[in-house]
Amino acid sequence: MQTRCGLEPRALAALTVILLVAAGLAGGYFWAGRPEPVRAPEIVRAAPAAATPAASVAGAGPGSESGPAPGGSGTPGAGGAKVVVDVGGKVRRPGVLTLPAGSRVADALQAAGGVKPGADLTGINRARVLMDGEQVLVGLPGVLVGVGPGAGAGAGAGAGAGGVGTPLSLNAATVEQLDTLPGVGPVLARHIVDHRTEHGGFRSVAELREVNGIGERRFADLETLVRP
């Protein structure tokens, strides 16, 4: 190469180094691009189905509820959250019950042994999600005190009116029962029910002020007559 191309020894050595470096880079490139074995992804197994709340399988005697509404039993909350409710009236085993969070009124009735024969369930929404600390009364007629003439009308069987002097439950009362409150007509009663449905119920009486049509003065009249 030196004789034919007339290269000096130093130039020939530099050319040799360049060729060696190029060969090394080419080899590294092809080595990095070589095919490699790939592991198949692991199979992800479906999580086990959530256990049915105890309330939905509680023993129910003759005349008890046939079962919750479709999709009625709620899924227990994170960390096994619970709700404590008081079920009374015309049920077989009235008392304070502890149910999984997300349970519905139908679950509470079944956990209380089911309703007694002939109990009127007209005013009870069995698909409603229960709230901690609430009371569900079955088939007990109630009369609201201090509501004015005709106060007891529409406050028949159901979970909203518990008895004489008992505040009306904002989370369980029907439109007809709310209509008996002072200063509350059918339209405002419907607004209260719509607000309850949209926000998942009332957690305190103070939330009643968020309902369209209830100002400070009207809230002051209703504050002692209702409960969550």
C-alpha positions as a printed NumPy array, in Angstrom:
array([[   0.   ,    0.   ,    0.   ],
       [   2.852,    2.361,    0.805],
       [   4.589,    1.537,   -2.48 ],
       [   1.504,    1.739,   -4.72 ],
       [  -0.165,    4.808,   -3.152],
       [   2.966,    6.591,   -2.025],
       [   1.726,    6.886,    1.567],
       [   4.02 ,    7.781,    4.357],
       [   4.191,    5.364,    7.308],
       [   2.412,    7.874,    9.568],
       [  -0.421,    8.376,    7.058],
       [  -0.724,    4.624,    6.609],
       [  -0.983,    4.138,   10.388],
       [  -3.672,    6.845,   10.639],
       [  -5.683,    5.228,    7.854],
       [  -5.44 ,    1.882,    9.587],
       [  -6.751,    3.366,   12.844],
       [  -9.679,    5.002,   11.035],
       [ -10.605,    1.72 ,    9.359],
       [ -10.462,   -0.13 ,   12.674],
       [ -12.69 ,    2.479,   14.372],
       [ -15.215,    2.339,   11.509],
       [ -15.27 ,   -1.437,   11.682],
       [ -15.853,   -1.277,   15.43 ],
       [ -18.751,    1.195,   15.083],
       [ -20.34 ,   -0.917,   12.351],
       [ -20.052,   -4.021,   14.49 ],
       [ -21.622,   -2.24 ,   17.484],
       [ -24.516,   -0.998,   15.365],
       [ -25.333,   -4.449,   14.02 ],
       [ -24.962,   -5.973,   17.497],
       [ -27.417,   -3.499,   19.01 ],
       [ -29.94 ,   -4.23 ,   16.261],
       [ -29.83 ,   -7.993,   16.665],
       [ -33.157,   -9.748,   17.474],
       [ -33.735,  -10.521,   21.138],
       [ -36.175,  -12.965,   22.766],
       [ -39.337,  -11.316,   24.141],
       [ -41.296,  -12.702,   27.098],
       [ -45.03 ,  -13.054,   26.661],
       [ -47.022,  -10.801,   29.03 ],
       [ -48.386,  -12.453,   32.141],
       [ -52.078,  -13.282,   32.157],
       [ -54.031,  -10.827,   34.287],
       [ -56.727,  -12.687,   36.115],
       [ -60.053,  -11.025,   36.914],
       [ -60.534,   -9.975,   40.513],
       [ -62.95 ,  -12.154,   42.482],
       [ -66.515,  -10.889,   42.572],
       [ -67.389,   -8.831,   45.629],
       [ -69.204,  -10.746,   48.304],
       [ -72.918,  -10.167,   48.543],
       [ -73.706,   -7.869,   51.488],
       [ -74.937,   -9.719,   54.523],
       [ -78.195,   -7.789,   54.391],
       [ -79.155,   -9.296,   51.046],
       [ -78.947,  -12.871,   52.379],
       [ -80.419,  -12.285,   55.809],
       [ -83.172,  -14.743,   56.616],
       [ -86.541,  -13.414,   55.573],
       [ -89.687,  -15.151,   56.724],
       [ -93.039,  -15.313,   54.968],
       [ -94.262,  -11.928,   53.837],
       [ -90.781,  -10.468,   53.742],
       [ -89.302,   -8.568,   50.855],
       [ -88.676,  -10.785,   47.86 ],
       [ -85.305,   -9.081,   47.323],
       [ -83.681,   -5.764,   46.551],
       [ -84.389,   -3.885,   43.407],
       [ -82.181,   -4.782,   40.398],
       [ -78.702,   -3.675,   41.256],
       [ -79.99 ,   -2.826,   44.731],
       [ -77.221,   -4.115,   46.953],
       [ -74.41 ,   -1.622,   46.933],
       [ -70.778,   -2.629,   46.799],
       [ -69.027,   -2.255,   50.17 ],
       [ -66.895,    0.843,   50.345],
       [ -63.127,    0.893,   50.43 ],
       [ -61.688,   -0.702,   53.528],
       [ -65.022,   -2.379,   54.401],
       [ -66.863,    0.85 ,   55.245],
       [ -70.129,    0.427,   57.128],
       [ -73.342,    2.365,   57.731],
       [ -75.442,    2.108,   60.883],
       [ -79.198,    2.527,   60.445],
       [ -82.231,    2.202,   62.705],
       [ -85.038,    0.111,   61.205],
       [ -88.384,    0.169,   62.997],
       [ -92.097,   -0.107,   62.512],
       [ -93.749,   -3.107,   60.887],
       [ -90.676,   -5.279,   60.374],
       [ -89.995,   -8.659,   61.958],
       [ -86.751,   -7.751,   63.742],
       [ -86.606,   -3.974,   64.347],
       [ -83.418,   -2.499,   65.719],
       [ -80.103,   -0.844,   64.915],
       [ -78.33 ,   -2.587,   62.021],
       [ -74.792,   -2.345,   60.665],
       [ -74.651,   -2.8  ,   56.886],
       [ -71.969,   -2.429,   54.209],
       [ -71.641,    1.095,   52.828],
       [ -73.685,    1.418,   49.66 ],
       [ -76.522,   -0.792,   50.911],
       [ -80.033,    0.246,   50.014],
       [ -83.308,    0.452,   51.912],
       [ -84.294,   -2.971,   50.537],
       [ -81.161,   -4.455,   52.13 ],
       [ -82.037,   -2.918,   55.5  ],
       [ -85.572,   -4.326,   55.341],
       [ -84.245,   -7.797,   54.585],
       [ -81.677,   -7.551,   57.379],
       [ -84.57 ,   -6.711,   59.728],
       [ -86.292,   -9.956,   58.757],
       [ -88.55 ,   -8.453,   56.109],
       [ -91.743,   -6.454,   56.505],
       [ -94.812,   -7.834,   58.231],
       [ -97.844,   -8.875,   56.176],
       [-100.07 ,   -5.966,   55.277],
       [ -97.409,   -3.286,   55.821],
       [ -97.822,   -0.334,   53.472],
       [ -94.61 ,    0.386,   51.502],
       [ -96.102,    3.087,   49.307],
       [ -93.989,    5.914,   50.745],
       [ -90.707,    3.982,   50.896],
       [ -88.14 ,    4.117,   48.122],
       [ -86.534,    0.697,   48.479],
       [ -83.878,    1.489,   45.863],
       [ -82.49 ,    4.475,   47.809],
       [ -78.909,    4.238,   49.117],
       [ -78.738,    4.322,   52.903],
       [ -76.88 ,    7.007,   54.807],
       [ -75.09 ,    6.488,   58.097],
       [ -77.24 ,    7.292,   61.13 ],
       [ -80.594,    7.449,   59.374],
       [ -83.87 ,    5.858,   60.458],
       [ -86.174,    3.771,   58.293],
       [ -89.721,    3.376,   59.597],
       [ -92.247,    1.069,   57.958],
       [ -95.987,    1.526,   58.125],
       [ -96.098,    4.059,   60.976],
       [ -98.522,    6.951,   60.481],
       [ -97.058,   10.265,   61.601],
       [ -98.346,   13.777,   62.348],
       [ -96.024,   16.755,   62.115],
       [ -96.286,   19.224,   65.005],
       [ -96.399,   22.963,   64.407],
       [ -96.964,   22.693,   60.693],
       [-100.393,   24.278,   60.686],
       [-103.84 ,   23.088,   59.602],
       [-103.862,   19.818,   57.705],
       [-100.29 ,   19.048,   58.701],
       [-100.859,   15.346,   58.97 ],
       [-102.203,   14.97 ,   55.436],
       [ -99.902,   13.025,   53.211],
       [ -97.67 ,   11.939,   56.113],
       [ -98.932,    8.382,   56.142],
       [ -96.971,    5.173,   56.031],
       [ -93.369,    5.483,   55.077],
       [ -89.9  ,    6.298,   56.265],
       [ -90.309,   10.056,   56.275],
       [ -92.671,   10.675,   59.153],
       [ -91.736,    8.844,   62.297],
       [ -94.498,    9.87 ,   64.724],
       [ -95.927,   12.764,   66.678],
       [ -93.304,   15.473,   67.088],
       [ -90.742,   13.618,   64.99 ],
       [ -88.91 ,   15.833,   62.45 ],
       [ -89.472,   14.901,   58.837],
       [ -86.568,   13.073,   57.183],
       [ -85.23 ,   15.027,   54.203],
       [ -83.671,   11.817,   52.84 ],
       [ -86.801,    9.692,   53.015],
       [ -89.832,   11.986,   52.76 ],
       [ -91.959,   11.969,   49.634],
       [ -93.026,   15.06 ,   47.706],
       [ -96.45 ,   14.838,   49.345],
       [ -94.918,   14.745,   52.841],
       [ -92.61 ,   17.686,   52.137],
       [ -95.595,   19.618,   50.794],
       [ -97.06 ,   19.638,   54.319],
       [ -94.185,   21.735,   55.704],
       [ -94.84 ,   25.465,   56.235],
       [ -94.034,   27.545,   53.195],
       [ -93.303,   24.468,   51.049],
       [ -95.579,   23.878,   48.103],
       [ -95.509,   21.138,   45.467],
       [ -92.893,   22.942,   43.367],
       [ -90.474,   23.54 ,   46.233],
       [ -91.06 ,   20.01 ,   47.51 ],
       [ -90.033,   18.725,   44.082],
       [ -86.907,   20.919,   44.193],
       [ -85.942,   19.351,   47.523],
       [ -86.364,   15.832,   46.152],
       [ -84.41 ,   16.709,   42.974],
       [ -81.582,   18.189,   45.071],
       [ -81.562,   15.029,   47.217],
       [ -81.308,   12.812,   44.147],
       [ -78.618,   14.914,   42.484],
       [ -76.344,   15.138,   45.554],
       [ -76.918,   11.68 ,   47.009],
       [ -78.997,   12.844,   49.956],
       [ -78.769,   15.412,   52.726],
       [ -75.953,   15.036,   55.251],
       [ -77.138,   17.897,   57.434],
       [ -80.163,   20.153,   57.732],
       [ -77.952,   23.124,   56.771],
       [ -77.713,   21.739,   53.213],
       [ -81.383,   22.614,   52.806],
       [ -80.273,   26.21 ,   52.16 ],
       [ -78.665,   25.035,   48.922],
       [ -82.069,   24.14 ,   47.467],
       [ -83.373,   26.602,   44.924],
       [ -86.19 ,   28.618,   46.522],
       [ -85.194,   28.289,   50.189],
       [ -83.835,   31.506,   51.687],
       [ -82.707,   32.318,   55.193],
       [ -86.193,   33.133,   56.453],
       [ -87.799,   29.979,   55.104],
       [ -84.883,   27.885,   56.33 ],
       [ -85.378,   29.279,   59.838],
       [ -89.02 ,   28.121,   59.727],
       [ -88.038,   24.614,   58.56 ],
       [ -84.859,   24.   ,   60.557],
       [ -86.553,   22.471,   63.609],
       [ -89.119,   20.504,   61.597],
       [ -86.76 ,   18.4  ,   59.501],
       [ -83.731,   16.155,   59.883],
       [ -81.267,   14.562,   57.398]])
